[in-house]
Amino acid sequence: MRVMRSLRGNSSAGLVFRPARLSSLRSVFTGCRAVMLPRFGGPEVLELRENVPVPNLNPSEVLVRAKAVSVNPLDCRIRAGYGRSVFEPHLPIIIGRDVSGEVAAIGNSVKSFKVGQQVFGALHPTALRGTYSDYGVLSEEELTEKPSSVSHVEACAIPFAALTAWRALKSNARIIEGQRLLVFGGGGAVGFSAIQLAVASGCHVTASCVGETKDRILAAGAEQAVDYTTEDIELAVKGKFDAVLDTIGRPETERIGINFLRKGGNYMTLQGEAASLTDRYGFVIGLPLATSLLAKKKIQYQYSHGIDYWWTYMRADPEGLAEIQRLVGAGKLKIPVEKTFPITEVVAAHEAKEKKQIPGKVVLEL
């Protein structure tokens, strides 16, 4: 795993302010609220701090006054210590990946946005300054205009999950119209995004799920939804698939998914081991070990089944974000929000997700 972003200094170079906005942006110079992670642990370690410095913008960056940020599973995992090889040297850090809000300032090379514009987007998984803050800093490529048809709460739930699905389907599998896709975990944010993206591309989709999400998956355009708590997917599903997206990542789902693929197909899992191996053994040993393990799996499945095997991760993708924005605006891509919390109740929000009291998407409002 590579650190894609770094914490910034405090010089004022690179900021472009519009005069009409200067008075409303004075709080930027005195700091803002942010949820800090001072050490790894349970939800109780999170601290909402005042007067946290707002970093200065690089030329290609945008300062976003956040209206809503979503709570992703990755946020909870990072809080608990996942990715410590990347994050621990920089503690305390701000967590969070998704954001929806208003452009407060732009770097001097930014052409796509203007102050006051409503935007949404997501940071790379290894960003050191996250979005649980009054002000988020994202690159121009990590943002797009928010469609007026959705609220900030609705918009912030979408980009990180949808971009993860987009990379799997478009960059790894390169799915095209008429192909068949199998999704394990179709009720989760990434799985549900993948279903909608694939349907919009003219693909035939089958998904595994739990009972309460079955109707939603079928309404989104999937041709078959299999409740794995009551049905045997190996008996319920017929035929071969061109791609399998496994958001569950257990040995059993990997075995079933591989066997459902036709030759030349693509198996993609969100549960790659690069971060966990690097956390366990450090960069010097962990990264080569992860690379070797992935290569071994690729060779193994290419030889035994004639398929491609991928560990897939979210990344900034302007083309993908533009398509996501178009589909959101057209009402063809949405992720239902189960519950909202004020940012002051971030500990309660994480506790609810940790205890699985809220099965769907959780959003923090600022």
C-alpha positions in Angstrom: 0.0 0.0 0.0 1.4 3.4 -0.9 0.8 6.7 0.8 -0.9 8.9 -1.8 -1.3 12.0 0.2 0.6 13.8 3.0 -0.1 16.2 5.7 0.7 19.7 4.7 2.4 22.7 6.2 0.9 26.0 7.2 2.1 28.5 4.6 -0.6 30.3 2.6 0.8 29.7 -0.8 -1.5 28.1 -3.4 -4.8 29.4 -2.0 -7.2 31.3 -4.3 -10.0 33.1 -2.5 -12.8 35.0 -4.1 -13.3 38.4 -2.4 -17.0 37.8 -1.7 -16.1 34.7 0.3 -13.3 36.1 2.4 -15.4 37.0 5.4 -17.0 33.6 5.6 -13.7 31.9 5.3 -11.9 33.6 8.2 -12.6 30.5 10.4 -10.3 28.6 8.0 -7.3 30.5 9.4 -8.2 29.9 13.0 -9.0 26.2 12.7 -12.1 24.0 12.6 -13.7 21.1 14.2 -12.4 17.6 13.3 -12.7 14.1 14.6 -9.3 13.0 15.5 -7.9 9.5 16.0 -5.1 9.8 18.6 -4.6 6.1 19.0 -6.1 2.9 17.6 -9.0 1.2 19.5 -12.8 1.2 19.9 -15.2 4.0 19.1 -14.4 5.6 22.4 -10.9 6.7 21.2 -12.4 9.2 18.7 -12.1 12.8 19.8 -14.0 15.8 18.4 -11.5 18.6 18.7 -11.9 22.4 18.1 -9.4 24.6 16.4 -7.8 21.9 14.3 -5.5 23.6 11.7 -6.8 23.6 8.1 -4.0 22.7 5.7 -3.1 25.0 2.8 -4.0 24.0 -0.6 -1.7 22.6 -3.2 -2.4 24.0 -6.7 -4.7 21.1 -7.7 -6.6 20.9 -4.5 -10.1 22.1 -3.4 -11.2 23.1 0.1 -14.7 21.8 0.8 -16.9 23.1 3.5 -18.5 19.8 4.6 -22.2 19.4 5.0 -22.3 15.6 5.5 -19.8 12.7 5.6 -20.5 9.0 5.6 -19.2 6.3 7.9 -17.6 3.6 5.8 -16.5 0.2 7.0 -13.0 1.3 6.2 -13.3 4.2 8.7 -14.1 1.7 11.4 -11.3 -0.6 10.4 -8.7 2.2 10.3 -9.9 3.4 13.8 -9.3 -0.2 15.1 -5.8 -0.4 13.6 -6.1 -1.5 10.0 -3.4 0.1 7.9 -1.4 1.0 11.0 1.8 0.6 9.0 0.7 3.7 7.0 -1.2 5.7 9.6 0.6 5.1 13.0 3.6 7.3 12.3 1.2 10.2 11.6 -1.2 9.9 14.6 -3.3 11.8 15.5 -5.1 11.7 12.1 -8.5 12.7 10.9 -10.5 9.7 9.6 -13.2 9.6 6.9 -13.3 9.2 3.1 -16.6 10.5 1.7 -17.8 14.1 1.7 -20.5 16.3 0.3 -20.5 20.0 0.7 -19.6 23.4 -0.8 -16.4 24.6 -2.4 -14.8 27.1 0.0 -11.5 27.8 -1.8 -9.6 26.4 -4.7 -5.9 25.9 -5.6 -4.5 28.1 -8.3 -4.5 25.5 -11.0 -8.1 24.2 -10.4 -10.3 24.8 -13.4 -13.3 22.5 -12.8 -14.8 24.2 -9.7 -15.7 27.6 -8.4 -16.3 28.9 -4.9 -19.8 28.2 -3.7 -20.3 25.2 -6.0 -22.0 22.1 -4.4 -19.8 19.1 -4.8 -19.3 15.5 -3.5 -16.4 13.1 -3.7 -14.1 10.7 -1.9 -10.5 10.5 -0.7 -8.0 7.7 -1.5 -7.9 4.9 1.2 -4.5 6.0 2.5 -5.2 9.7 2.8 -3.8 11.0 6.1 -6.3 13.9 6.5 -9.8 12.5 6.2 -13.2 14.1 5.9 -14.6 14.0 9.4 -14.1 17.7 9.6 -15.8 21.1 9.0 -13.4 21.5 6.0 -12.0 18.7 3.8 -9.2 18.9 1.3 -9.5 16.9 -1.9 -7.8 17.0 -5.2 -9.7 18.2 -8.2 -9.8 14.6 -9.5 -11.5 13.4 -6.3 -14.5 15.7 -6.6 -17.5 16.2 -8.9 -20.5 18.5 -8.9 -23.4 17.3 -6.7 -26.6 16.8 -8.7 -29.3 19.1 -7.3 -31.7 16.1 -7.2 -30.0 14.6 -4.2 -29.3 16.1 -0.7 -25.8 16.3 0.8 -26.7 13.4 3.1 -27.7 11.2 0.1 -24.7 12.3 -1.9 -22.0 11.7 0.7 -23.0 8.0 1.0 -22.1 7.3 -2.6 -18.6 8.1 -3.9 -16.2 5.9 -2.0 -18.4 2.7 -2.4 -19.3 3.5 -6.0 -15.7 4.2 -7.0 -14.6 0.9 -5.4 -17.2 -0.9 -7.5 -16.3 1.1 -10.6 -12.6 0.1 -10.4 -13.5 -3.5 -10.0 -16.0 -3.6 -12.9 -14.4 -1.2 -15.4 -10.6 -1.2 -14.6 -10.2 -4.9 -13.6 -13.0 -6.9 -15.3 -13.7 -4.3 -18.1 -17.3 -5.5 -18.3 -19.3 -4.7 -21.4 -23.0 -4.8 -22.4 -24.5 -8.3 -22.4 -22.0 -9.9 -19.9 -23.0 -11.6 -16.7 -21.9 -10.4 -13.3 -22.2 -12.2 -9.9 -22.0 -10.1 -6.8 -21.5 -11.5 -3.3 -22.9 -9.1 -0.8 -25.2 -7.2 -3.0 -26.9 -5.5 -0.1 -23.8 -3.6 1.0 -22.8 -0.2 -0.3 -20.1 -1.5 -2.7 -22.2 -4.5 -3.9 -25.3 -2.4 -4.4 -23.3 0.2 -6.3 -21.8 -2.6 -8.5 -25.3 -3.9 -9.3 -26.5 -0.4 -10.4 -23.3 0.3 -12.4 -23.5 -3.0 -14.2 -27.2 -2.7 -14.9 -26.5 0.8 -16.4 -23.9 -0.8 -18.6 -26.4 -3.4 -19.9 -25.1 -6.4 -18.0 -27.1 -9.3 -16.5 -26.6 -9.3 -12.7 -27.1 -11.9 -10.0 -26.4 -11.1 -6.4 -26.3 -12.8 -3.0 -27.9 -11.0 -0.1 -29.8 -11.3 3.1 -33.6 -11.3 3.0 -34.3 -7.6 3.8 -32.3 -6.4 0.9 -33.6 -8.8 -1.7 -36.5 -6.6 -3.0 -34.2 -3.5 -3.2 -31.6 -5.5 -5.3 -34.3 -6.7 -7.7 -35.7 -3.2 -7.9 -32.3 -1.9 -8.9 -32.3 -4.2 -11.9 -30.6 -7.4 -10.8 -32.2 -10.5 -12.5 -31.7 -12.7 -9.5 -31.2 -12.2 -5.8 -30.3 -15.2 -3.6 -30.8 -15.0 0.1 -27.8 -16.9 1.4 -29.4 -17.4 4.8 -32.1 -19.6 3.3 -30.9 -20.6 -0.1 -27.9 -22.6 -1.4 -26.4 -20.3 -4.0 -24.7 -23.1 -5.8 -28.1 -24.7 -6.5 -30.0 -21.5 -7.0 -27.8 -20.0 -9.6 -27.4 -21.4 -13.1 -24.8 -20.9 -15.8 -21.4 -19.2 -15.9 -20.4 -15.6 -15.4 -18.0 -13.2 -17.0 -17.1 -11.5 -13.7 -17.5 -12.1 -10.0 -17.2 -9.3 -7.4 -16.8 -10.7 -3.9 -17.3 -8.1 -1.2 -17.4 -10.8 1.5 -14.0 -12.3 0.8 -14.3 -15.6 2.7 -12.7 -18.8 1.5 -16.1 -20.3 0.7 -17.2 -17.3 -1.4 -13.9 -17.4 -3.2 -14.3 -21.1 -4.0 -17.9 -20.7 -5.2 -17.1 -17.5 -7.2 -14.1 -19.1 -9.0 -16.2 -22.1 -10.0 -19.0 -19.9 -11.4 -16.6 -18.1 -13.8 -16.2 -19.0 -17.4 -12.7 -19.2 -18.9 -11.4 -15.7 -19.4 -13.5 -14.4 -16.6 -12.5 -12.1 -13.7 -12.7 -12.8 -9.9 -12.3 -9.6 -7.8 -12.2 -9.5 -4.0 -12.2 -6.5 -1.7 -10.4 -8.5 0.9 -6.9 -8.2 -0.5 -4.1 -8.9 2.0 -1.6 -6.1 1.1 -2.5 -3.9 4.1 -2.8 -6.8 6.7 0.5 -8.3 5.7 2.3 -4.9 5.7 0.8 -4.2 9.2 2.0 -7.5 10.4 5.5 -7.6 9.0 6.3 -4.0 8.0 6.8 -2.5 4.5 10.2 -4.2 3.9 8.8 -7.7 4.3 5.0 -7.3 4.1 4.8 -5.6 0.7 7.0 -8.2 -1.2 5.1 -11.0 0.7 1.7 -9.5 -0.5 3.0 -9.2 -4.0 4.2 -12.7 -4.0 0.9 -14.0 -2.6 -1.2 -12.2 -5.2 1.1 -13.4 -8.0 0.8 -17.0 -6.7 -3.0 -16.7 -6.7 -3.1 -15.3 -10.2 -0.9 -18.1 -11.6 -2.9 -20.7 -9.6 -6.3 -19.7 -11.0 -5.0 -18.9 -14.5 -3.6 -22.5 -14.6 -6.6 -24.3 -12.9 -9.5 -22.3 -14.2 -8.3 -20.0 -16.9 -9.5 -16.8 -15.1 -7.9 -13.6 -13.8 -7.8 -12.9 -10.1 -7.7 -9.4 -8.6 -7.4 -7.7 -5.2 -9.4 -4.5 -5.9 -9.3 -1.2 -4.1 -10.8 2.3 -4.5 -8.9 4.9 -6.3 -9.6 8.4 -7.7 -10.9 8.1 -11.2 -12.3 11.2 -13.0 -14.0 9.1 -15.7 -15.7 6.9 -13.1 -16.7 9.9 -10.9 -18.2 11.6 -13.9 -20.3 8.5 -14.8 -21.3 8.1 -11.1 -22.4 11.8 -11.1 -24.4 11.3 -14.3 -26.2 8.2 -12.9 -26.9 9.8 -9.5 -28.4 12.8 -11.3 -30.6 10.4 -13.4 -31.8 8.5 -10.4 -30.0 5.3 -11.5 -27.5 5.1 -8.7 -28.3 5.6 -5.0 -27.3 4.1 -1.7 -30.0 4.4 0.9 -29.0 6.1 4.2 -30.3 4.2 7.2 -29.5 6.8 9.9 -27.9 10.1 10.4 -26.0 11.4 13.5 -24.6 14.9 14.2 -20.8 15.0 14.0 -20.9 15.6 17.8 -22.2 12.0 18.2 -19.5 10.3 16.1 -18.7 7.9 18.9 -22.3 6.7 19.1 -22.3 6.4 15.3 -19.3 4.1 15.3 -20.6 2.2 18.3 -23.8 1.5 16.4 -21.9 0.3 13.3 -19.5 -1.8 15.5 -22.4 -3.6 17.2 -24.3 -4.0 13.9 -27.3 -2.1 15.3 -27.6 -0.3 12.0 -27.3 -2.6 8.9 -27.4 0.2 6.3 -25.4 3.3 5.6 -24.7 5.8 8.4 -24.0 9.5 7.8 -22.6 12.3 10.0 -24.1 15.7 9.5 -22.1 18.9 10.2 
